[in-house]
Amino acid sequence: MTVAVVLLSIALVIVVALLAAAGAGTIARLDGATYPAALTRAAVTFAAVITLATAVTAALADLFA
């Protein structure tokens, strides 16, 4: 794999994680959560998406190696 493909994949995962975090924070805020609570939910969502992407990458690396 070239370096460009790896960097673009990383950028895509980060963008998807940021979008998911923004959505979670917005939904939390609309549900009546305070700003710190909404930010915490957004951070947890961001971390969960990054963790899931890492787990999938590790599983696929073991499968294709």
LINBEL-V785450 format. One record per residue. PHI is phi as a letter, one per 40 degrees, with the letter a starting at -180 (999 if undefined). PSI is psi in radians with two decimals (999 if undefined). D_CENTER is the distance of its C-alpha to the mean C-alpha in whole Angstrom. Layout:
BEGIN
PHI | PSI | D_CENTER
PHI | PSI | D_CENTER
END
This chain:
BEGIN
999 | 2.47 | 23
c | 2.86 | 23
c | -0.62 | 21
c | -0.71 | 20
c | -0.72 | 19
c | -0.80 | 16
c | -0.70 | 16
c | -0.65 | 15
c | -0.74 | 12
c | -0.76 | 11
c | -0.71 | 11
c | -0.75 | 10
c | -0.72 | 6
c | -0.71 | 6
c | -0.76 | 8
c | -0.71 | 6
c | -0.71 | 3
c | -0.69 | 6
c | -0.72 | 8
c | -0.71 | 6
c | -0.71 | 7
c | -0.71 | 10
c | -0.76 | 11
c | -0.72 | 11
c | -0.70 | 13
c | -0.78 | 15
c | -0.70 | 16
c | -0.73 | 17
c | -0.71 | 19
c | -0.45 | 21
c | -0.09 | 21
h | 0.15 | 23
c | 2.69 | 21
c | 2.91 | 22
c | -0.77 | 20
c | -0.67 | 19
c | -0.70 | 18
c | -0.68 | 16
c | -0.65 | 14
c | -0.76 | 14
c | -0.66 | 12
c | -0.72 | 10
c | -0.69 | 9
c | -0.70 | 9
c | -0.75 | 7
d | -0.83 | 4
c | -0.64 | 6
c | -0.72 | 6
c | -0.74 | 3
c | -0.72 | 4
c | -0.74 | 7
c | -0.74 | 8
c | -0.66 | 7
c | -0.73 | 10
c | -0.73 | 12
c | -0.72 | 12
c | -0.74 | 13
c | -0.70 | 16
c | -0.73 | 17
c | -0.60 | 18
c | -0.71 | 19
c | -0.58 | 22
c | -0.70 | 23
c | -0.16 | 23
c | 999 | 25
END
